[in-house]
Amino acid sequence: MRRRKELTNEELKILDKRISEEEALEVFFKDCNLRNLRPATIAYYKNEFHGAKKIINKQLVGWDQKDIEDLILKSKELMKVTTINTRLRALRSFYNFLYKRKLIDKNIMAKIKLLRDRQKAIETLDNKEIEDLIKTIRKGKTFVNFRDEVILLVFLDTGIRLSELVGINVEDVLGNKIIIRKTKNLFERVVYLSEITQEQLEKYIKIRGDLPTKKLFISQDNKALNYHSIQTRFTKYGKEAKVIKRVSPHTFRHTMAKRMIVSGVDAFH
C-alpha cells in the first residue's frame, strides 16, 4: 500500500521530542544540585518559576518570546523593576540551560534584555540612628530583645549577610572572631568583633544555654531563626525608633562598610 504524503497525528508525535515541563524542571534542578547551588538559590528559582506561571497561565516549556514580553508588560503593573529583573534572570537561567542541552529548539530569552532601572543610592545609618535603634530594642526586657541587640551589633561589626548570620553555629564563635561557613561564594572566612560586641555575645550565649539546635541565634521557642522574622523585627524597630531610612540587614552591611571607610580602611578591604 502506498504511503500518504502527510504524516498522521500519531506519527507526528513520534517526531516531536519536545520535553515536558515536569521533565525539564527535573533535569534543571538535578543540574542545580550537581553544581551544589545553595538551597536558597534553588528555592529562588522555584519561587520565580511559580510566580511567572501565575501571570502567564501556560506551561513554561511551551512559552515563546511573546509570552516573555507579555510577562514583562503585565508585571510592570504589579511590581518594581528590580523584582521583574530578578524573575527574568531566573527564567534566563532556565531557558539557557534547556537550549544548551538541546532540550528546546529555540532560546526564547536570547533577545530579551533586563529592564533599565534608575540605581538608587543605598542609605546608611548615622550614629544617632543606631543609638535610637538600640534604645528602642532595649525597651523590652525579653530574651528576644537582647538577642536582637546582639544581632544588630554583630551586623554592624562584621557586615555579614543575613543568610550568613542565620547559618552561624555556636561552635563558630571563637572569642573575638566568628567563622562564617555558609557564604555566598562557598569560601569560608573569619570576621572580627569589637570588645563590646564580644562581651554582649558571650552574655547571650550563656543566656541561650545548651539546646538541641546548634544554631547561634534562636527563636523564643528555642528553634533556629528564619530570615523573614529577623527582617520583620528590624523593620518594626525602625518604625518605633522613628528612623526614616530603611532598617534592614542589608542597610547594616552598607553602614558597616561606610564606617570602615571613614575610619581609614581602604576601599579594597
C-alpha positions in Angstrom: 0.0 0.0 0.0 1.3 3.4 -0.9 2.1 5.8 2.0 0.2 9.1 2.3 2.1 12.3 1.7 1.2 13.7 5.2 2.1 12.0 8.4 -0.7 11.1 10.8 -1.0 12.8 14.2 0.4 9.7 15.9 3.4 9.7 13.5 4.0 13.4 14.2 4.1 12.7 17.9 7.0 10.3 17.3 8.9 13.1 15.6 8.1 15.7 18.2 10.6 15.0 21.0 9.6 18.1 23.0 10.3 17.6 26.7 7.5 18.1 29.1 7.6 20.8 31.8 7.9 18.2 34.6 10.9 16.6 32.8 12.5 19.9 32.1 12.3 21.1 35.7 13.6 17.8 37.0 16.6 17.9 34.7 17.2 21.6 35.6 17.1 21.2 39.4 19.1 18.0 39.2 21.9 20.1 37.5 21.5 22.7 40.2 22.1 20.1 42.9 25.0 18.6 40.9 26.6 22.1 40.8 26.0 22.3 44.6 24.0 25.5 44.4 22.8 26.9 47.7 19.3 25.8 48.8 18.3 29.4 48.9 19.2 29.7 45.1 17.2 26.6 44.3 14.3 28.0 46.3 14.6 31.3 44.4 14.3 29.6 41.1 11.3 27.6 42.2 9.6 30.7 43.5 10.2 32.8 40.4 9.0 30.0 38.1 5.8 29.7 40.1 5.3 33.4 40.1 5.8 33.7 36.3 3.3 30.9 35.6 0.7 32.7 37.8 0.9 35.7 35.5 1.2 33.8 32.2 -1.2 30.8 32.7 0.8 28.5 30.5 3.4 25.7 30.8 7.0 27.2 30.9 8.3 24.8 28.2 5.6 26.0 25.8 6.5 29.7 26.1 7.8 31.8 23.3 9.3 35.2 23.2 5.9 36.9 23.1 5.0 35.2 26.4 8.1 36.7 28.0 7.2 40.1 26.6 3.6 39.8 27.9 5.1 38.8 31.3 7.2 41.9 31.4 4.2 44.2 30.4 1.8 42.6 33.0 4.5 42.6 35.7 5.1 46.3 35.3 1.6 46.9 36.7 2.3 44.7 39.7 5.9 45.0 40.9 9.1 47.0 40.8 11.6 46.9 38.0 14.2 45.2 40.3 11.7 42.4 41.1 10.9 41.9 37.4 14.6 41.7 36.6 15.1 39.2 39.4 12.4 37.0 37.7 13.9 37.4 34.3 17.3 36.3 35.5 15.7 33.1 36.8 13.9 32.4 33.5 17.1 33.2 31.6 19.0 30.6 33.6 16.2 28.0 32.9 15.9 28.6 29.2 19.7 28.9 28.6 20.1 25.5 30.3 17.4 23.8 28.2 18.8 25.3 25.0 22.4 24.3 25.7 21.2 20.8 26.5 19.3 20.8 23.2 16.1 20.1 25.0 14.4 23.0 23.3 14.8 24.3 19.7 15.0 28.0 20.4 16.2 30.1 23.3 13.3 32.5 23.9 15.4 34.6 26.2 18.1 35.3 23.7 16.8 38.7 22.6 15.2 39.7 26.0 17.1 42.3 27.9 16.7 43.3 31.6 14.7 46.4 32.2 16.6 49.6 32.7 16.3 50.9 36.2 17.5 54.0 38.0 20.1 53.0 40.5 19.3 54.4 43.9 22.0 55.1 46.5 21.7 52.7 49.4 21.3 54.7 52.5 23.4 54.1 55.6 22.6 54.8 59.2 24.4 57.5 61.2 25.4 57.1 64.9 22.3 58.8 66.3 20.0 56.5 64.3 22.0 53.4 65.5 21.7 54.7 69.1 17.9 55.2 68.7 17.6 51.7 67.4 19.5 50.2 70.3 17.5 52.3 72.8 14.2 51.0 71.2 15.3 47.4 71.3 16.4 47.7 74.9 12.9 49.0 76.0 11.9 45.3 76.0 13.5 43.2 78.8 12.9 39.9 77.0 15.3 37.3 75.6 14.2 38.2 72.1 15.1 41.9 72.6 18.5 41.1 73.9 19.1 38.6 71.1 18.1 41.3 68.6 20.5 43.8 70.2 23.4 41.3 69.8 22.4 40.5 66.2 22.5 44.3 65.4 25.9 44.6 67.0 27.2 41.6 65.0 25.8 43.0 61.8 27.4 46.4 62.4 30.8 44.9 63.4 31.1 42.4 60.6 28.9 43.4 57.7 27.8 39.8 57.1 24.8 38.9 55.1 21.5 37.8 56.6 21.9 34.3 55.2 25.4 34.1 56.8 24.2 35.2 60.2 21.4 32.6 60.2 24.0 30.0 59.3 26.3 30.6 62.3 26.6 27.8 64.8 27.6 28.3 68.5 30.9 26.4 67.8 31.8 29.0 65.1 32.2 31.7 67.7 35.8 31.8 68.9 36.5 34.7 71.3 36.6 37.9 69.3 36.0 36.2 65.9 33.4 34.2 64.1 33.9 31.7 61.3 31.4 32.3 58.5 30.8 29.0 56.8 27.6 29.4 54.8 28.9 32.0 52.4 27.5 33.1 49.0 30.7 32.0 47.2 31.3 28.9 49.3 34.6 30.3 50.7 34.7 30.3 54.5 36.0 33.5 56.1 36.7 34.9 59.5 35.1 38.1 60.8 36.1 40.0 63.9 34.2 41.5 66.8 34.7 44.7 68.8 35.2 44.3 72.5 31.6 45.5 73.3 30.1 43.1 70.8 32.2 40.2 72.1 31.1 40.9 75.7 27.4 41.0 74.7 27.7 37.9 72.6 29.3 36.0 75.4 26.4 37.0 77.7 23.9 36.0 75.0 25.4 32.5 74.7 25.2 32.0 78.5 21.5 33.0 78.5 20.9 30.9 75.4 22.1 27.8 77.2 22.6 24.3 75.8 20.0 23.3 73.3 19.5 20.6 70.7 19.9 23.1 67.8 23.5 24.2 67.1 22.4 27.5 65.6 23.7 30.5 67.5 20.6 32.7 67.1 17.4 31.1 68.1 13.7 32.0 68.4 11.8 32.2 71.7 10.8 28.6 71.1 14.4 27.5 71.0 14.4 26.9 67.3 16.7 28.2 64.6 15.7 31.7 63.3 14.4 32.2 59.8 15.3 35.1 57.5 11.8 36.6 57.4 11.4 37.0 61.2 14.7 38.9 61.5 13.9 41.3 58.7 10.4 41.9 60.1 11.6 42.7 63.6 14.2 45.2 62.5 11.6 46.9 60.2 9.4 47.2 63.3 12.2 48.6 65.4 13.0 51.2 62.7 9.4 52.4 62.8 9.3 52.5 66.6 12.6 54.5 66.7 11.3 56.8 64.0 14.2 56.1 61.7 13.0 57.3 58.3 15.6 55.2 56.3 15.1 51.6 55.6 16.2 49.5 58.5 17.4 46.1 57.4 20.4 43.7 57.5 21.4 45.0 54.0 21.4 48.5 55.4 23.6 47.4 58.3 26.0 45.8 55.8 26.4 49.1 53.9 26.6 51.1 57.2 29.5 48.9 58.3 31.3 49.4 55.0 30.9 53.2 55.2 32.1 53.3 58.8 35.2 51.3 57.9 36.0 53.8 55.1 35.5 56.8 57.4 37.8 55.1 59.9 40.6 54.9 57.3 40.3 51.4 56.0 41.0 51.3 52.2 38.1 50.5 49.8 39.7 47.3 48.6 39.4 45.7 52.1 
